[in-house]
Amino acid sequence: MPALSLCFLAVFGWLALAPAAAAARPSAPQSKPPSTEAAPAAAEAFERIRASGFDALYNLDYRGARAAFEQLVKLDPRHPAGYLDLANGMWAEKLYRARRLQATTYAGETFFAETKEPFDKDFDQRYREAIALSIQVADARLKDNPRDAVALYYKGAAHGLLAAYEATITRAFLAALSQSNKAVALHRETLKIDPDYADANLSIGLYNYVVGSLPIPVKIVAALGGARGSKKRGLALVAKAANEGRSARDAARLLLITLYKREKRYAEALPYLEAFTRQYPANYVARLELADTLARMGRVAEGIVIFEQLAKDPAASAYQDAIRYQLADALFSVGRAEDAVPHLRAVMTLPGANPDLVTLAQLRLGESHDVAGRRAEAVSAYRSVLRRRNVFDSHARAQARLKKPYALPASDAPPSTAEEAGEGQP
């Protein structure tokens, strides 16, 4: 289950790089669709406003994004995109506040530990209502025309966004799997009707990557149940969405970044990140990913320059805990545990720092002390972790470290080719 859930997070987590203001419950559509005569002008206005909304979203202007998406609902209440974009904004803000926008959050198995955590029940209800409204609007269009490819696509996207929420916020991985299966089925139907609807390849490509990532014994069992796929084909389909997509092009590019980083194919992720940061210069979360990628591919000095710029950037002041933590984690990952220590301490002492990041920083500090041979300090740090709320598998890891000191694993050089990355057969 963890390996499957990871990939749902990868695509939809990057969909929400920007935080968004909490959205109120949108009301059910009452107005009629635009007249036939006004349709071309209305459609042009709809696309223009939506583009401005996503430009705001990816530049971290979430209030501007929300205003644009609310305009979409008023302009065309029969189009599911506006409702879905508002729901995406609600979820994005949750991820931002939880410091779960970074791709590295989902790079290993820690996030997918079978542990429960509290979540906001009021938000949960409002979010599910927003998703349900998007599906309701799509279903109304499909009732009129079962071959409405746009309605099919957005209905699938709504199930996919719900899957992402289940995985990232409630961390209900079986529920995420169920919703993702619905998304893939609907997007396959979309492509049957409109083979050029390249955006639909995003979820299907992700599905192929997931199945292709499974261990061989699990893959054999999955094949008996009809599930087949490969990482190579999955990446190719995501790339098709990135190059030819209509509305999900940026999301597909960001998914490729996440998947390449998971595969340690940092050199292939880098051009997408560089292009994205040029296109959306106000997005400090993307710049944070760029710095992290440079460090992990061995260009540590270049990465640190960007980290330091972010640490001094007033626009990124609200994200300093994540910036410091990711800098420490990047240094730790390249064997510079001692250099990570001051940044971990900064996270732990920063006023208003995210409590979960403080716990994870405390755990990493203990591991850094172990690497340096400071066992007493390491033990103290692990015990501090156990006094805090469990974050993912932090308690299990701290207990394991108390029994046996942490040691850095042998470093693995990142694969330079797709073949070295161990891709499955198409």
C-alpha positions in Angstrom: 0.0 0.0 0.0 2.7 2.6 0.7 4.2 2.3 -2.7 0.8 2.7 -4.4 -0.2 5.7 -2.2 3.1 7.5 -2.9 2.3 8.0 -6.5 -1.2 9.4 -5.9 0.5 12.0 -3.7 3.2 12.8 -6.2 0.8 14.0 -8.9 -1.8 15.8 -6.9 0.7 17.2 -4.3 2.4 19.1 -7.1 -0.9 20.2 -8.5 -1.2 22.3 -5.4 2.2 24.0 -5.2 0.4 27.2 -4.2 -1.5 27.7 -1.0 -5.1 28.9 -1.3 -7.4 30.7 1.0 -10.1 28.5 2.7 -13.1 28.4 0.3 -16.6 28.8 1.5 -19.2 26.2 0.4 -20.1 27.1 -3.2 -23.8 27.1 -3.8 -25.4 24.7 -6.4 -25.6 26.2 -9.9 -29.0 27.8 -10.7 -28.4 29.9 -13.8 -28.7 28.6 -17.4 -25.7 28.0 -19.6 -24.5 30.9 -21.8 -26.5 31.4 -25.0 -25.3 29.8 -28.3 -24.5 33.3 -29.6 -22.4 34.2 -26.6 -20.7 30.9 -26.3 -17.5 31.7 -28.2 -16.9 34.9 -26.3 -17.9 33.3 -23.0 -15.5 30.4 -23.7 -12.7 32.8 -24.4 -13.3 34.8 -21.2 -13.6 31.5 -19.2 -10.1 30.3 -20.4 -8.6 33.8 -19.9 -9.8 34.0 -16.3 -8.8 30.4 -15.6 -5.3 31.1 -16.9 -5.0 34.1 -14.7 -6.2 32.0 -11.7 -3.5 29.4 -12.3 -0.9 32.1 -12.9 -1.9 33.5 -9.4 -1.9 30.0 -7.9 1.5 29.0 -9.1 2.9 32.4 -8.1 1.5 31.8 -4.5 -1.1 34.5 -4.8 -3.8 32.3 -3.5 -6.3 35.1 -2.8 -6.1 36.1 -6.4 -6.5 32.5 -7.5 -9.6 32.0 -5.5 -11.1 35.2 -6.8 -10.5 34.0 -10.4 -12.0 30.6 -9.8 -15.1 32.1 -8.2 -15.5 34.1 -11.4 -15.4 30.9 -13.4 -18.4 29.5 -11.4 -20.4 32.7 -12.1 -19.4 32.8 -15.7 -20.3 29.2 -16.5 -22.1 27.4 -13.6 -22.5 24.3 -15.8 -18.7 23.8 -16.2 -17.2 21.6 -13.4 -13.8 23.3 -13.6 -14.6 26.3 -11.4 -15.9 24.1 -8.6 -13.0 21.8 -8.9 -10.4 24.6 -8.8 -12.0 26.0 -5.7 -11.8 22.6 -4.0 -8.1 22.4 -5.1 -7.5 25.7 -3.5 -9.0 24.5 -0.2 -6.8 21.4 -0.2 -3.7 23.4 -1.3 -3.9 25.6 1.7 -4.1 22.6 4.0 -1.0 21.1 2.5 0.8 24.5 2.7 0.0 24.9 6.4 1.0 21.3 7.1 4.3 21.8 5.2 3.5 19.0 2.8 4.0 20.7 -0.5 7.6 19.6 -1.0 8.2 16.6 -3.2 10.8 15.2 -0.7 8.0 14.7 1.8 6.9 11.7 -0.2 10.3 10.5 -1.4 10.6 7.6 1.1 8.3 5.4 3.1 8.2 7.5 6.3 5.1 9.4 5.2 3.2 6.2 4.5 3.5 4.6 7.9 0.2 3.0 9.0 -0.4 5.7 11.7 -3.4 7.9 12.3 -3.4 11.6 12.9 -6.1 14.2 13.8 -7.7 16.2 11.1 -10.2 19.1 10.9 -13.6 17.5 10.7 -15.3 20.8 9.7 -12.9 21.3 6.8 -13.3 17.7 5.8 -17.0 18.2 5.4 -16.7 21.4 3.5 -14.0 19.9 1.2 -16.1 16.8 0.4 -19.1 19.0 -0.3 -17.0 21.0 -2.8 -15.8 17.8 -4.6 -19.4 16.4 -4.6 -20.6 19.6 -6.3 -18.0 19.3 -9.0 -19.1 15.7 -9.7 -22.8 16.8 -9.6 -22.2 19.3 -12.3 -20.3 16.9 -14.4 -23.0 14.2 -14.0 -25.7 16.7 -15.1 -23.7 17.3 -18.3 -23.2 13.6 -18.8 -26.9 13.0 -18.4 -27.5 15.3 -21.4 -24.6 13.9 -23.3 -22.9 10.7 -22.2 -20.0 11.4 -24.6 -19.2 14.8 -23.1 -15.4 14.3 -22.9 -14.9 17.5 -20.8 -17.4 16.4 -18.2 -15.9 12.9 -18.1 -12.4 14.3 -17.7 -13.4 16.7 -14.8 -15.4 14.0 -13.1 -12.3 11.9 -13.1 -10.2 14.8 -11.9 -12.6 15.3 -9.0 -12.2 11.7 -7.9 -8.4 12.1 -8.3 -8.4 15.2 -6.2 -10.4 13.4 -3.5 -7.9 10.6 -3.7 -5.1 13.1 -3.1 -6.9 14.5 -0.1 -7.4 11.1 1.4 -3.8 10.3 1.0 -2.2 13.6 2.1 -4.5 14.9 4.8 -6.6 12.0 6.2 -3.8 9.5 5.2 -6.6 6.9 4.4 -4.6 5.1 1.8 -7.3 2.5 0.9 -9.8 5.2 0.3 -7.2 7.0 -1.8 -6.8 3.9 -3.9 -10.5 3.5 -4.4 -10.9 7.1 -5.6 -7.8 6.8 -7.9 -9.2 3.8 -9.6 -12.4 5.8 -10.4 -10.3 8.6 -11.8 -8.3 6.3 -14.1 -11.4 4.5 -15.4 -13.1 7.8 -16.3 -9.9 9.2 -18.0 -9.6 6.1 -20.1 -13.2 6.7 -21.2 -12.3 10.3 -22.0 -9.5 9.2 -24.3 -11.8 6.7 -26.1 -14.1 9.6 -27.0 -11.3 12.2 -27.6 -7.9 10.6 -28.2 -6.3 14.0 -28.3 -7.4 14.9 -24.7 -3.8 14.7 -23.6 -4.5 15.8 -20.0 -6.2 12.5 -19.3 -2.9 10.7 -19.7 -1.8 12.2 -16.4 -3.7 9.8 -14.1 -3.2 6.9 -16.5 0.5 7.5 -16.7 0.7 7.7 -12.9 -1.2 4.4 -12.7 1.3 2.7 -15.0 4.2 4.1 -12.9 2.6 2.8 -9.7 2.1 -0.7 -11.0 5.6 -0.7 -12.6 7.1 0.3 -9.2 5.7 -2.6 -7.4 8.0 -5.4 -6.2 8.0 -8.4 -8.6 6.0 -10.7 -6.3 3.3 -8.0 -5.8 3.4 -7.1 -9.5 2.6 -10.8 -10.3 -0.4 -10.8 -8.0 -1.5 -7.5 -9.4 -1.3 -8.8 -12.9 -3.6 -11.7 -12.0 -6.2 -9.1 -11.0 -5.7 -7.3 -14.4 -3.4 -4.5 -13.2 -0.5 -4.1 -15.6 1.9 -1.2 -16.1 5.5 0.0 -16.3 7.5 2.9 -15.0 8.8 3.6 -18.5 5.3 3.8 -20.1 4.0 5.7 -17.1 6.7 8.4 -17.4 6.1 8.6 -21.2 2.3 9.2 -20.7 2.9 11.8 -18.1 5.4 13.5 -20.5 2.7 13.4 -23.1 0.4 15.3 -20.8 3.2 17.7 -20.0 3.9 18.4 -23.7 0.4 18.3 -25.2 -2.0 18.9 -22.3 -4.7 21.6 -22.4 -5.1 22.5 -18.7 -3.0 20.1 -16.8 0.3 20.8 -18.5 2.0 22.5 -15.6 0.7 19.8 -13.2 2.2 17.1 -15.5 5.5 18.8 -15.6 5.6 19.0 -11.8 4.6 15.4 -11.5 7.6 14.5 -13.8 9.8 16.4 -11.4 8.5 14.4 -8.4 8.8 11.1 -10.1 12.3 11.8 -11.4 13.4 12.9 -7.9 12.0 9.6 -6.5 14.0 7.8 -9.1 17.1 9.9 -8.2 17.2 11.0 -11.8 17.9 14.6 -10.7 19.5 15.7 -13.9 16.2 15.0 -15.8 14.1 16.8 -13.1 16.3 19.9 -13.2 15.3 21.4 -16.6 11.6 21.2 -15.6 12.3 22.9 -12.3 14.4 25.6 -13.9 11.7 26.4 -16.4 9.0 26.4 -13.8 10.8 28.8 -11.5 11.4 31.1 -14.5 7.7 31.0 -15.4 6.6 31.6 -11.8 9.3 33.6 -10.1 7.3 34.4 -7.0 6.9 30.7 -6.2 9.4 30.1 -3.4 8.3 26.5 -2.9 9.5 25.7 -6.4 12.8 27.5 -5.7 13.1 25.4 -2.6 12.7 22.3 -4.7 15.3 23.6 -7.2 17.8 24.1 -4.4 17.1 20.7 -3.0 17.5 19.0 -6.4 20.9 20.8 -7.0 22.2 19.7 -3.7 21.1 16.1 -4.1 22.7 15.8 -7.6 26.0 16.9 -6.2 25.9 20.6 -7.0 25.7 21.4 -3.3 27.3 24.9 -3.4 24.8 26.1 -6.0 21.9 24.6 -4.0 23.1 26.3 -0.8 23.2 29.7 -2.5 19.5 29.4 -3.4 18.7 28.1 0.1 20.4 31.1 1.6 18.6 33.5 -0.8 15.3 32.0 0.3 16.3 32.3 4.0 16.7 36.1 3.4 13.7 36.6 1.2 10.9 38.5 3.0 8.3 37.0 0.7 9.2 33.5 2.0 9.3 34.5 5.7 6.2 32.4 6.5 8.0 29.3 5.1 11.3 29.6 7.0 10.7 26.4 9.0 10.3 24.3 5.8 13.3 26.1 4.1 15.6 25.4 7.1 14.4 21.9 7.4 14.8 21.0 3.8 18.3 22.6 3.7 19.3 20.4 6.7 17.7 17.3 5.1 19.6 17.9 1.8 22.9 18.4 3.6 22.2 15.2 5.7 21.4 13.3 2.5 24.8 14.1 0.9 26.7 13.0 4.0 27.1 16.5 5.6 25.3 15.6 8.9 27.3 18.0 11.0 26.5 20.9 8.7 22.8 20.1 9.0 22.8 20.6 12.8 22.5 24.4 13.1 19.7 24.4 10.6 17.8 21.7 12.5 18.2 23.7 15.7 16.9 26.7 13.8 13.7 24.9 13.0 13.3 23.8 16.6 13.7 27.3 18.0 11.9 29.3 15.2 8.8 31.1 16.6 5.6 29.6 15.2 7.4 26.7 13.5 5.2 23.9 12.3 5.0 21.4 15.2 5.4 18.4 12.9 8.5 19.8 11.3 9.9 20.5 14.8 9.4 16.8 15.7 11.0 15.6 12.5 13.9 18.1 13.0 14.4 16.7 16.5 14.6 13.2 15.1 17.1 14.2 12.4 19.1 16.0 15.0 19.4 12.8 17.0 20.6 11.0 13.9 23.1 13.7 13.2 24.5 13.4 16.7 24.8 9.6 16.2 26.7 10.1 13.0 29.1 12.4 14.8 29.5 9.9 17.7 27.7 12.1 20.3 25.5 9.2 21.7 24.3 11.0 24.8 23.0 14.0 22.8 21.4 11.6 20.3 19.6 9.7 23.0 18.3 13.0 24.5 17.0 14.0 21.1 15.2 10.7 20.5 13.6 10.9 24.0 12.4 14.4 23.1 10.7 13.0 20.0 8.9 10.4 22.1 7.5 13.1 24.3 5.9 14.8 21.3 3.0 13.8 19.1 3.8 10.9 16.7 4.4 12.3 13.2 4.2 9.5 10.6 6.6 6.9 12.0 8.7 9.3 14.2 8.1 7.3 17.4 9.0 4.0 15.8 12.2 5.4 14.4 13.1 7.1 17.7 12.6 3.9 19.6 14.7 2.0 17.0 17.5 4.6 17.3 17.4 4.2 21.1 18.1 0.5 20.7 20.8 0.9 18.0 22.7 4.1 17.0 21.9 5.5 13.6 24.5 5.1 10.9 24.6 6.7 7.5 23.8 4.1 4.7 26.3 3.7 1.9 25.7 6.5 -0.5 24.2 5.5 -3.9 25.1 7.5 -7.0 22.0 8.8 -8.7 21.2 6.8 -11.9 22.2 8.6 -15.1 19.9 6.7 -17.4 16.4 5.3 -17.4 17.8 1.8 -17.7 19.9 2.3 -14.5 16.8 3.4 -12.7 15.4 -0.1 -13.0 12.3 0.5 -15.1 9.7 -2.3 -15.7 8.9 -3.6 -19.1 6.1 -1.8 -21.0 
